Amino acid sequence: MLVKICKALILTLAVISSIANAKESRIGPRLQPGVPRIIDGVAVTGQWDGRWACSMQDKWYGDYHMCGCNIIDNRTVLTAGHCAPQGWPEDIELYCGEKILSEATLTSKVTNIIRHKGYSSETLNNDVALLKLQTALKFDENTNMKPVVLPENPDVCGDGELCYVYGWGVTSEGGFSAAPNLMKTDVKIVSDSECQASYAAAGIIVNPECMICAANPGKDSCQGDSGGPLICRTNVLCGTVSWGIGCARPEYPGVYAEVANFLDWIKICDGDKCMVPTGCETCC
Ligand SMILES: *[C@@H]1O[C@H](CO)[C@@H](O)[C@H](O)[C@H]1NC(C)=O
């Protein structure tokens, strides 16, 4: 019981410290089923669309959608660092291959949580974590799952690129319940300098080595979408939902962990072992 109380405290403190810094991580509040998500999105219905998206839930808090994550390979998903509490991997459950959460059955439990060593809850630098799965995923016609494509070619994630962000998160700023259906909305990649300038006005630092920004008037990711995919062109994972000030406010783009800058880290963490390479303690 005591460890569980500590767990609640740790999670609460992580959220408070990011708010103190005015960066609002887009982790799910205690989401309730019933309402749609993503700001100004549409439900994902195509059979082949969104097949790399999973819902991450923490059994200890009940069956609540907490964060999104992305299938990397049959034993690995990528989520946000701020979604990955340290310890208690046995409490984390993943639901993959089903867009309607109420119809999803448990896909796998988690055996190991590997949060980036350079993750900071204050700056939200290196906001990435890998979860290792207990049950290997199968990628065939029956499972509705497949891995994302990693951005080996950084041009795919270039300024102005039209991309889609996916999630079961809230559909309005301050909203409080999870979308029953996976939602998506279109956003465009914003240049590092433009994004830095937008947040500099609020005294907040955007680190271009770790972060990539995307925006579109009236459209955005929001709370509950954390860790989920920013997909460009054909299934390329350019970002994972990280933070913003509010959601879809015209002056503030959504900020994502920049997957292209973590490719070496993801590869080194391939398999069950994860060694942190020298120089990877801060942004990769
Ligand atoms: C998982 O992927 C690995 C590497 O691609 C492969 O060797 C293995 O057979 C796969 N496991 C299952 C259960 O599909």
The ligand as a MOL file (V3000), in Angstrom:
LIG
                    3D

  0  0  0     0  0            999 V3000
M  V30 BEGIN CTAB
M  V30 COUNTS 14 14 0 0 0
M  V30 BEGIN ATOM
M  V30 1 C 8.9580 -10.7730 -33.4980 0
M  V30 2 O 9.8750 -10.1320 -34.3570 0
M  V30 3 C 11.1250 -10.7980 -34.4650 0
M  V30 4 C 12.0690 -9.9190 -35.2610 0
M  V30 5 O 11.4650 -9.3950 -36.3850 0
M  V30 6 C 10.8870 -12.1690 -35.0920 0
M  V30 7 O 12.1220 -12.8740 -35.2020 0
M  V30 8 C 9.9200 -12.9590 -34.2170 0
M  V30 9 O 9.6200 -14.1950 -34.8200 0
M  V30 10 C 8.6210 -12.1690 -33.9940 0
M  V30 11 N 7.8020 -12.8830 -33.0000 0
M  V30 12 C 6.5340 -13.1980 -33.2300 0
M  V30 13 C 5.8530 -13.9600 -32.1750 0
M  V30 14 O 5.9410 -12.8810 -34.2470 0
M  V30 END ATOM
M  V30 BEGIN BOND
M  V30 1 1 1 2
M  V30 2 1 1 10
M  V30 3 1 2 3
M  V30 4 1 3 4
M  V30 5 1 3 6
M  V30 6 1 4 5
M  V30 7 1 6 7
M  V30 8 1 6 8
M  V30 9 1 8 9
M  V30 10 1 8 10
M  V30 11 1 10 11
M  V30 12 1 11 12
M  V30 13 1 12 13
M  V30 14 2 12 14
M  V30 END BOND
M  V30 END CTAB
M  END
